[in-house]
Amino acid sequence: MSRRTAPSSPALSTAPAREQAPRAPHPHPHRYRGRVGALACGAVPVLAFPAAGQAWLAWVALVPGLLLMQRAPGPREAAVRGWWFGAGFILTAMYWLLPSIGPGLPVIAVLFGALQGGLGYAVHRLLSPPLTTRRTLLALLVVPAVWVTAEYARSWHALGGPWALLGATQWQHPAVLALASAGGIWLVSAAVAAVNTGVLVLLTAVHRAPRAVAALSVVAVLAAGPLLFALREAPVRTGAVTVALVQPGIVEDPQERFDASARATAALAGRPVDLVVWGESSTTADLDQDAASLDRLRELSAATGAQLLAGEDARKADGRISKDAVLVSPSGVLDRYRKIRLVPFGEYIPLRPLLGWISGVSRAAGENRAPGTAFHLLPVTDRSGGPLPVAALVCFESAFPDMSRTAARDGARVLVYQSSTSTFQHTWAPEQHVSLAAIRAAETGRPAVQASLTGVSAAFDAQGRELARLGTGDTGALTVRLPLTEPGTLTWYDRIGDVVPMGALLVTAGAGVAAWRSRAGGRAADRAADRAAAAQPSAPAR
């Protein structure tokens, strides 16, 4: 006897199913782990900068971050990891700015870090497995170009100027800095980034051909600086001058600070000195108005037989405060140069109506300093009365390659930087700052000195080799004999300028256009495939 299935109840047949839809898994469950890792990896290259000083680390320090970008699940995520890597780098490299800008530092790190988003995108597009020889060659060109482009973009003076450029890690290695004499600090940065890219390929490529290309490239780049250093002609020396750098140390009272510098200078009497250099803000008197202070400097100049370059940080007759390098002789003020490029937040607050509140929660400038309008050399003469044109730049201006290059082209024989790092005395900032004088010397083929009110005072020859220094714990006068190069001598960088960053911009733009066309072509192909599939007749049902 057959069993019939009972008809279903209308109520059951019309009731909606109560099945619970499964929760879709997160497409990238470890996305933030990769981003936090990139943020931490951004701190690694900072160990290659002064004062940690592990310069060798710079040649591989980018690799952990590049590896995270390479292994990202997609190009967009790789760009975000590049952004986080850049933010970690800026946040760590410039941690000492916290007293000056307080909560503004994380904001700056995030904004500047975004410039490295292109680095992550390029690494992922060119170096994601499986690696090929063609993509390896492209990466060895494009990745350093993107890195230099990001450095160049954030080095614009309106954004604060260049700081923590990757090439600056090599400041104690004149053989590597020979690259700076050809292409500026930008060429050194490009070389370091290229070696890091090559190392990444060596670690991750499966096939022999990409690894061979990467190995040859790494060897060639590492050898380029020393080879140039060995083959180029050494700067022709024509005489020497003796410069005294006065460093009084941290003295809060302005008059006591002035007196401390004066005592150290008076002790130089009887020594063969051609120029005495005081640090930035060594006097708060307007030497055009304060006869007593000027008379003291004139007496010191006469007693030492040398002209004196003072750092004036004073309110002028127009009511505004400016920072000037003032050249004084026994006859009075000979000339002055007013600082052009001011330190954001330290000497002025950008968009003060909007960001002025930062001065209430930090040591940011309570009042904007007045910038100068033009750069010019100071007409220094040595003890014998011979001309010694000097480029006197103030503190942060040592970070700008274009200013020292302009000075060299104008005929400067010596680069002089006046500095003070009292706010950052016990941080890594003083060592990072003094390293810039070595780089500017190598770039321009001119000896360079830095006299610090506080911080580090040092002298470098025309190839960037350190000749003498006073550390952050030292005070007094440092006397150094500077070999001079032949007048009119110009390095390749003096002649051609910023060709390297301009080339990097072109390569980056070209790579960006190629990537956009590739993606546009891929989308067009996908749309064409969809239309073709829709146009095909459906298969008959069987």
Sequence and secondary structure as in RCSB ss.txt:
>XXXX:A:sequence
MSRRTAPSSPALSTAPAREQAPRAPHPHPHRYRGRVGALACGAVPVLAFPAAGQAWLAWVALVPGLLLMQRAPGP
REAAVRGWWFGAGFILTAMYWLLPSIGPGLPVIAVLFGALQGGLGYAVHRLLSPPLTTRRTLLALLVVPAVWVTA
EYARSWHALGGPWALLGATQWQHPAVLALASAGGIWLVSAAVAAVNTGVLVLLTAVHRAPRAVAALSVVAVLAAG
PLLFALREAPVRTGAVTVALVQPGIVEDPQERFDASARATAALAGRPVDLVVWGESSTTADLDQDAASLDRLREL
SAATGAQLLAGEDARKADGRISKDAVLVSPSGVLDRYRKIRLVPFGEYIPLRPLLGWISGVSRAAGENRAPGTAF
HLLPVTDRSGGPLPVAALVCFESAFPDMSRTAARDGARVLVYQSSTSTFQHTWAPEQHVSLAAIRAAETGRPAVQ
ASLTGVSAAFDAQGRELARLGTGDTGALTVRLPLTEPGTLTWYDRIGDVVPMGALLVTAGAGVAAWRSRAGGRAA
DRAADRAAAAQPSAPAR
>XXXX:A:secstr
         HHHHHS           S TTHHHHHHHHHHHTTGGGGGSTTT  GGGGGTTTHHHHHHHHTSSSH
HHHHHHHHHHHHHHHHHHTGGGHHHHTTHHHHHHHHHHGGGHHHHHHHHHHHSSS  HHHHHHHHHHHHHHHHHH
HHHHT GGGT   S GGGGGTT HHHHHHHHHHHHHHHHHHHHHHHHHHHHHHH  SHHHHHHHHHHHHHHHHHH
HHHHHHS    EEEEEEEEEEE     SHHHHHHHHHHHHHTTTTS  SEEE  TTSB S TTT HHHHHHHHHH
HHHHTSEEEEEEEEE TTS EEEEEEEEETTEEEEEEE  S  BTTTB TTHHHHGGGGGSSS  SS     S  
  EEEE TTS EEEEEEEEGGGGG HHHHHHHHHHT SEEEEEE  GGGTTSSHHHHHHHHHHHHHHHHT  EEE
EESSS EEEE TTS EEEEE TT  EEEEEEEEEE TT   HHHHH SHHHHHHHHHHHHHHHHHHHHHHHHHHH
HHHHHHHHHHS      
